[in-house]
Amino acid sequence: MDNGEQTIREVVGENVRRIREAAGARQDDVAAVARGEGLRWTRSKIAALERGEKALDLAEAVLLAQAMGKVASGPVAVADLLAGDGAVRLSSAVVVHRESLRRFLGGDPVRVLVRDVPGGPQRIRAAMTRLPAASRRAAAMAGEETSVALMVHAEERAGEAEQRVGRTLGVTKMEVAWLSVGLWGRTLAEERDRRVGDEVPVASRSAKRGRATRQLVEELRTRLSEVEDVER
């Protein structure tokens, strides 16, 4: 784990200890209240929780928030168990800000975007350094609502279809990839195949792919014009 990153269990433990100490309560007190909520927890379980050594499932997190509210003599939301700043590692591939986790728990759809990932904007800028001439346009194409994974790996996803369309539009295949991801959340080839579908007879597949590609080109052309208007 990188320096400064924590797991969810470590963040929850830190906040349980913070709430308990602010209320002047002991670990025994928290355990007793938790048992009243149906959690068979002892003082040693609370100690392990505060050390970040105890995993919680969703039901336990809800009941823990209820118990901590009684300890604190005030309402405690599940999101309050993730209070504070810093990065939280959810898996080997995903690290997000605590603030983003609280937003997801507050009801926002879970879609990890550039702004949710520590260093996300810097990663995007680093990826764009390979395209110095297209950087400003690419940034405008992608926008803040595009996921980090799609943005960072857009170059890997770009293929012959993007290259051909790029020649038609007078841009690079990577610019087509950025623009496609910004518009549809997938590459041009992926969006073309999605629109064609899997049930098209082989005999008519080529013609339908051609029609779909022409439609996509016009949508890309419109978006490209909008981007260029903004740049001017």
Secondary structure per residue as TSV (DSSP state, phi and psi in degrees):
chain	resnum	aa	ss	phi	psi
A	1	M	-	360.0	135.4
A	2	D	-	-68.2	155.0
A	3	N	T	-58.1	131.7
A	4	G	T	93.4	-14.9
A	5	E	E	-85.5	147.2
A	6	Q	E	-129.7	162.3
A	7	T	-	-87.9	166.3
A	8	I	H	-60.4	-40.9
A	9	R	H	-64.3	-34.0
A	10	E	H	-69.1	-40.0
A	11	V	H	-66.4	-43.8
A	12	V	H	-62.1	-45.2
A	13	G	H	-59.7	-41.8
A	14	E	H	-60.2	-41.2
A	15	N	H	-77.7	-33.6
A	16	V	H	-61.8	-44.6
A	17	R	H	-62.8	-41.6
A	18	R	H	-60.5	-48.0
A	19	I	H	-65.3	-42.6
A	20	R	H	-63.0	-47.7
A	21	E	H	-66.6	-36.5
A	22	A	H	-64.3	-29.7
A	23	A	H	-87.0	-5.7
A	24	G	T	70.1	27.7
A	25	A	-	-99.2	160.5
A	26	R	-	-99.8	164.0
A	27	Q	H	-60.7	-35.5
A	28	D	H	-59.4	-39.1
A	29	D	H	-63.8	-44.0
A	30	V	H	-63.7	-42.0
A	31	A	H	-61.6	-41.1
A	32	A	H	-64.5	-43.1
A	33	V	H	-66.3	-41.0
A	34	A	H	-61.0	-39.3
A	35	R	H	-63.4	-32.9
A	36	G	H	-66.6	-20.9
A	37	E	T	-93.1	4.1
A	38	G	T	95.0	4.9
A	39	L	-	-91.7	121.3
A	40	R	-	-83.9	69.1
A	41	W	-	-110.1	141.7
A	42	T	-	-106.6	175.9
A	43	R	H	-58.5	-38.1
A	44	S	H	-65.9	-32.0
A	45	K	H	-67.3	-40.2
A	46	I	H	-66.1	-39.9
A	47	A	H	-61.6	-43.1
A	48	A	H	-65.0	-38.1
A	49	L	H	-60.9	-46.8
A	50	E	H	-67.7	-25.3
A	51	R	T	-82.0	-3.2
A	52	G	T	78.4	25.8
A	53	E	-	-106.5	-1.2
A	54	K	-	-117.0	122.2
A	55	A	-	-78.5	150.9
A	56	L	-	-123.6	139.3
A	57	D	-	-89.9	176.1
A	58	L	H	-63.0	-41.1
A	59	A	H	-62.0	-43.3
A	60	E	H	-64.1	-37.5
A	61	A	H	-63.8	-40.5
A	62	V	H	-65.2	-46.6
A	63	L	H	-66.7	-34.8
A	64	L	H	-65.1	-41.9
A	65	A	H	-61.7	-40.3
A	66	Q	H	-62.5	-44.7
A	67	A	H	-64.3	-42.6
A	68	M	H	-67.5	-28.7
A	69	G	H	-64.6	-38.5
A	70	K	H	-70.7	-37.4
A	71	V	H	-63.7	-40.7
A	72	A	H	-85.8	-6.2
A	73	S	T	57.1	40.0
A	74	G	S	-169.5	159.3
A	75	P	-	-64.9	138.9
A	76	V	-	-127.7	122.2
A	77	A	-	-86.3	158.8
A	78	V	G	-57.6	-37.7
A	79	A	G	-62.7	-27.1
A	80	D	G	-65.9	-21.7
A	81	L	G	-73.2	-7.8
A	82	L	G	-117.2	24.0
A	83	A	-	-63.5	158.6
A	84	G	S	103.9	-179.3
A	85	D	S	-109.4	167.8
A	86	G	S	122.7	174.0
A	87	A	E	-99.8	142.0
A	88	V	E	-122.2	126.0
A	89	R	E	-88.6	119.6
A	90	L	-	-91.5	-28.9
A	91	S	S	-159.9	-178.4
A	92	S	S	-64.8	-19.5
A	93	A	S	-107.8	-16.6
A	94	V	-	-126.8	123.6
A	95	V	E	-127.0	132.7
A	96	V	E	-134.1	164.4
A	97	H	E	-72.2	148.1
A	98	R	H	-57.2	-40.4
A	99	E	H	-57.1	-38.3
A	100	S	H	-66.0	-41.3
A	101	L	H	-60.7	-42.1
A	102	R	H	-63.4	-37.7
A	103	R	H	-65.1	-42.1
A	104	F	H	-62.5	-41.7
A	105	L	H	-68.1	-23.5
A	106	G	T	-79.9	-3.3
A	107	G	T	120.0	-7.9
A	108	D	-	-67.8	143.4
A	109	P	-	-57.6	141.9
A	110	V	-	-82.9	102.0
A	111	R	-	-143.2	106.7
A	112	V	-	-75.4	114.8
A	113	L	B	-108.2	177.5
A	114	V	G	-52.9	-45.0
A	115	R	G	-70.2	-17.6
A	116	D	G	-84.0	-14.3
A	117	V	S	-105.7	125.9
A	118	P	T	-55.5	124.6
A	119	G	T	77.7	6.8
A	120	G	H	-56.6	-52.7
A	121	P	H	-58.8	-37.7
A	122	Q	H	-65.8	-37.7
A	123	R	H	-62.7	-40.5
A	124	I	H	-65.7	-44.3
A	125	R	H	-61.3	-38.6
A	126	A	H	-63.9	-40.4
A	127	A	H	-64.1	-35.4
A	128	M	H	-77.3	-13.6
A	129	T	T	-64.4	-19.3
A	130	R	T	-73.8	-11.5
A	131	L	-	-128.3	62.9
A	132	P	G	-56.5	-36.0
A	133	A	G	-72.7	-23.9
A	134	A	G	-107.4	3.5
A	135	S	H	-58.6	-49.4
A	136	R	H	-64.8	-41.6
A	137	R	H	-66.7	-42.8
A	138	A	H	-61.2	-41.1
A	139	A	H	-61.9	-41.7
A	140	A	H	-67.7	-35.8
A	141	M	H	-64.2	-45.7
A	142	A	H	-72.3	-50.7
A	143	G	-	72.4	170.6
A	144	E	T	-75.0	-17.0
A	145	E	T	-89.4	7.9
A	146	T	S	-95.0	139.1
A	147	S	B	-70.3	150.1
A	148	V	H	-58.0	-45.7
A	149	A	H	-59.0	-45.2
A	150	L	H	-66.6	-40.0
A	151	M	H	-65.2	-50.1
A	152	V	H	-66.4	-34.1
A	153	H	T	-101.0	12.4
A	154	A	H	-58.6	-38.9
A	155	E	H	-63.3	-38.0
A	156	E	H	-68.6	-30.8
A	157	R	H	-81.6	-22.5
A	158	A	-	-70.2	133.1
A	159	G	-	-136.1	-151.1
A	160	E	H	-64.2	-37.0
A	161	A	H	-61.5	-44.2
A	162	E	H	-65.0	-36.9
A	163	Q	H	-66.3	-43.4
A	164	R	H	-63.7	-44.6
A	165	V	H	-67.0	-35.9
A	166	G	H	-58.5	-40.6
A	167	R	H	-64.1	-37.6
A	168	T	H	-64.5	-40.5
A	169	L	H	-90.8	-8.7
A	170	G	T	76.5	31.5
A	171	V	S	-131.7	173.7
A	172	T	-	-80.0	162.7
A	173	K	H	-65.0	-30.4
A	174	M	H	-69.3	-35.6
A	175	E	H	-64.3	-37.9
A	176	V	H	-62.8	-40.5
A	177	A	H	-63.8	-47.5
A	178	W	H	-58.3	-47.6
A	179	L	H	-65.2	-41.1
A	180	S	H	-63.4	-44.4
A	181	V	H	-62.6	-40.5
A	182	G	H	-64.6	-35.2
A	183	L	H	-82.3	-46.6
A	184	W	H	-119.3	-7.9
A	185	G	S	75.8	14.2
A	186	R	S	-156.5	166.9
A	187	T	-	-70.5	167.0
A	188	L	H	-59.5	-44.9
A	189	A	H	-62.5	-41.3
A	190	E	H	-65.0	-41.0
A	191	E	H	-68.6	-39.4
A	192	R	H	-59.3	-48.2
A	193	D	H	-66.6	-33.4
A	194	R	H	-64.0	-42.2
A	195	R	H	-72.0	-33.9
A	196	V	H	-68.1	-42.4
A	197	G	-	85.0	170.5
A	198	D	S	-94.1	-12.1
A	199	E	-	-98.7	8.4
A	200	V	S	-74.8	131.0
A	201	P	-	-57.4	147.2
A	202	V	H	-56.7	-38.6
A	203	A	H	-62.6	-30.8
A	204	S	H	-106.2	0.4
A	205	R	H	-62.7	-43.7
A	206	S	H	-61.3	-44.4
A	207	A	H	-65.2	-40.9
A	208	K	H	-68.4	-37.6
A	209	R	H	-62.4	-38.7
A	210	G	H	-63.9	-43.8
A	211	R	H	-64.5	-42.4
A	212	A	H	-63.6	-40.6
A	213	T	H	-64.0	-42.6
A	214	R	H	-62.3	-39.3
A	215	Q	H	-64.5	-42.1
A	216	L	H	-65.0	-39.3
A	217	V	H	-59.8	-42.2
A	218	E	H	-66.3	-38.4
A	219	E	H	-65.3	-40.2
A	220	L	H	-66.3	-40.1
A	221	R	H	-61.6	-41.4
A	222	T	H	-63.7	-45.9
A	223	R	H	-65.4	-38.5
A	224	L	H	-62.9	-39.4
A	225	S	H	-63.8	-39.6
A	226	E	H	-63.2	-42.7
A	227	V	H	-62.7	-44.5
A	228	E	H	-66.5	-33.6
A	229	D	H	-63.8	-40.2
A	230	V	H	-64.1	-41.0
A	231	E	H	-65.5	-32.9
A	232	R	-	-76.0	360.0
